[in-house]
Amino acid sequence: MTKRKEFETVILEVEDGIATVTLNRPEKMNAFTGQMMLDIIAAFDETDADDDVKAVIVTGAGDRAFCAGADLSQGGKTFDYEARQAGGKEAGHATQEDLQRDGGGRCTLRMYESLKPIIGAINGAAVGIGATMQLPMDVRIASDNARFGFVFSRRGITPEACSSYFLPRLVGISQALDWCYSGRVFSAQEALDGGLIKAIYPQAELMDAARAWCREIIDNTAPVSVALTRQMMWQMLGADHPMEAHIIDSRAIFERGRTGDAKEGVTSFLEKRKPEYPEKVSDGIAPHYPFYPERKFRWPEKAE
């Protein structure tokens, strides 16, 4: 059975364990807006809370673009947050702090916190936030007509969406700076060669490839183990010594080793049958992950 929910700028569909989040402004090449930020965050709230969801695909509507960057219809004040605040639709009941925060960063931070693995199916142009939005996804694959660009220096701004954290960790500092300094738009092949994406497919085969990646996870693994693994791997990117990983690994394997999932994983292997893991992500991963820190946005302290 397919479950479908339409937001203003995003469509969320769930079928056979796979959630597909589709950026849905094809007439604008799925350009990013404040409303799209809110819709993406809400979609990931839904996928985290739904035990029927075991993996998430993010893609764009149409065959021209994944996301062609920020919507530039407001002209020169597109990136002037102060100029846009007064009476803007996206303001709503938001606080002053929220209005001044980078919307792309709020979006990627929500993806970073996801309890379900994420694959980006990049089906066309992906520039600006269309490129940086992908970075907290676990795997990115692209159609052969996809194009990428970290174009911020060509728009008089700087990289956003936490990309100064994610991009060097994914592709290395030299490659990250090359793409961000120049702001050039580059091919899917260059993205593959530079380590940004995992594979290139003909556009007609892209979604099938993304679903196959999801099925490998869904059919063989314990959802709680996947949720924990995702958080452990991402958070350890910032660790300053392997002892931090040893502490987390030790706690996690101790807690998971005494669960029904661990018993089922071993028993199903010995009995040569498909596993049926009893634990659900919605039951809460905290008992197995007591080291998950709370992080809240704070403005940097101003120098006196």
Buried (B, 14 or more C-beta within 10 A) or exposed (E): EEEEEEBEBBBBBBEEBBBBBBBBBBEBBBBBBBBBBBBBBBBBEBBBEBEEBBBBBBBBBBEBBBBBBBBBEBEEEBBEBEEBBEEBEBBEEBEEEBBEBBBBBBBBBBBBBBBBBBBBBBBBBBBBBBBBBBBBBBBBBBBEBBBBBBBBBBBEEEBBBBBBBBBBBBBEEEBBBBBBEBBBBBBBEBBBEBEBBBEBBEBEEBBEBBBEBBBEBBEEBBBBBBBBBBBBEBBEEEEEEEEBBEEBEEBBEEBBEEBEBBEBBEEBEEEEEEBEBEBEBEEEBEEBBEEBEEEEEEEEEEEE
